[in-house]
Amino acid sequence: MTDTAPLDATFAALADPTRRAILARLARGEATVGELVEPFGMSQPAISKHLKVLERAGLVSRRRDAQRRPVRLESAPLREAAGWLEDYRALWEERYGNLDALLREMRGDGA
């Protein structure tokens, strides 16, 4: 059995619209907590809580840069989630294709 904990953490983190918006902002480049507070109209502790969830999921990381601690997007968990979703998209596309073929056959439209 595979360990689904990282994928579970990714999807749990992505379930919140504020966290998705934070990731969208970080996709444009690193930002400090203070810079993330401005567009969201939230307190610094509230943004920090969201960042902790994202950090535990591996979606963001922080580094020390002199007096700053910029937050950056980490893409590996998003790639893993996209791969997981792609597997299911391909599965359902195949199943719908089979259903379409069966319906055409039942109508007499050809194989």
PyMOL commands that set and color helices and strands:
alter all, ss='L'
color gray80, all
select helices_A, chain A and resi 5-14+17-26+33-40+44-56+76-107
alter helices_A, ss='H'
color red, helices_A
select strands_A, chain A and resi 60-62+71-73
alter strands_A, ss='S'
color yellow, strands_A
deselect
rebuild
show_as cartoon
